[in-house]
Amino acid sequence: MSNVEVEFYWRPGCGFCAALDRPLSKSGFNIRKINIWEDPAAAARVREVANGNETVPTVIVGSKAMVNPSFAEVEAAVKAASAD
């Protein structure tokens, strides 16, 4: 659908992450999944956009960062970034 990269920050055991991963995996979007427990720089990036918290799922599309977004919000961000 789009070559816009979706950065999907998650961690094991996160139910909200699993719930968002299901539609993302089926979306056809270019998704880069990053486990914040395995990547300290990724955890720092999440804290940067989530008011100092390691709240996941956090999704970054282009310059738009979303903390615990719905799939519809991610989809809208991908469409907006694709139009740029």
C-alpha positions as CSV (number, residue, x, y, z in Angstrom):
1,M,0.0,0.0,0.0
2,S,2.7,2.4,1.0
3,N,6.4,2.6,1.4
4,V,6.1,4.8,4.5
5,E,7.7,3.0,7.4
6,V,5.7,2.4,10.6
7,E,7.9,2.1,13.6
8,F,6.1,-0.1,16.1
9,Y,7.6,0.0,19.6
10,W,6.4,-2.9,21.8
11,R,7.4,-5.2,24.6
12,P,6.7,-8.9,25.5
13,G,3.6,-9.4,27.6
14,C,1.9,-6.2,26.5
15,G,-1.8,-6.9,25.7
16,F,-2.3,-3.5,24.0
17,C,0.8,-4.2,21.8
18,A,-0.7,-7.6,20.8
19,A,-4.0,-6.1,20.0
20,L,-2.5,-3.5,17.7
21,D,0.0,-6.0,16.2
22,R,-2.9,-8.1,14.8
23,P,-4.3,-5.5,12.4
24,L,-0.9,-4.0,11.7
25,S,0.4,-7.4,10.6
26,K,-2.5,-7.7,8.1
27,S,-2.4,-4.2,6.9
28,G,0.4,-4.5,4.3
29,F,2.2,-1.5,5.8
30,N,6.0,-1.4,6.0
31,I,6.3,-2.2,9.7
32,R,9.5,-2.2,11.7
33,K,8.8,-3.9,15.1
34,I,11.2,-2.8,17.9
35,N,11.2,-4.5,21.3
36,I,12.0,-1.8,23.8
37,W,13.3,-4.4,26.3
38,E,16.0,-5.5,23.8
39,D,16.9,-2.1,22.5
40,P,17.9,0.6,25.0
41,A,17.9,3.3,22.3
42,A,14.4,2.4,21.4
43,A,13.3,2.6,25.0
44,A,14.8,6.1,25.2
45,R,13.0,7.1,22.0
46,V,9.7,6.0,23.5
47,R,10.4,8.0,26.7
48,E,11.2,11.0,24.5
49,V,7.7,11.0,22.9
50,A,5.7,9.6,25.9
51,N,6.5,12.2,28.6
52,G,9.3,10.2,30.1
53,N,7.4,6.9,30.3
54,E,8.0,3.7,28.5
55,T,4.4,3.4,27.4
56,V,3.8,0.9,24.6
57,P,2.6,0.4,22.0
58,T,4.2,3.6,20.7
59,V,4.0,4.1,16.9
60,I,6.0,6.6,14.9
61,V,5.1,7.4,11.3
62,G,7.3,10.0,9.7
63,S,7.3,12.9,12.2
64,K,4.1,11.8,14.0
65,A,4.5,9.9,17.2
66,M,1.4,8.2,18.8
67,V,1.3,6.6,22.2
68,N,-1.2,3.7,22.5
69,P,-2.9,4.5,19.2
70,S,-5.8,2.7,17.6
71,F,-5.2,1.0,14.3
72,A,-7.4,3.7,12.6
73,E,-5.0,6.4,14.0
74,V,-2.0,4.5,12.6
75,E,-3.8,4.0,9.2
76,A,-4.6,7.8,9.0
77,A,-1.0,8.7,9.8
78,V,0.3,6.4,7.1
79,K,-2.2,7.8,4.6
80,A,-1.2,11.4,5.6
81,A,2.6,10.6,5.3
82,S,2.0,8.9,1.9
83,A,0.4,12.1,0.6
84,D,3.5,14.2,1.5
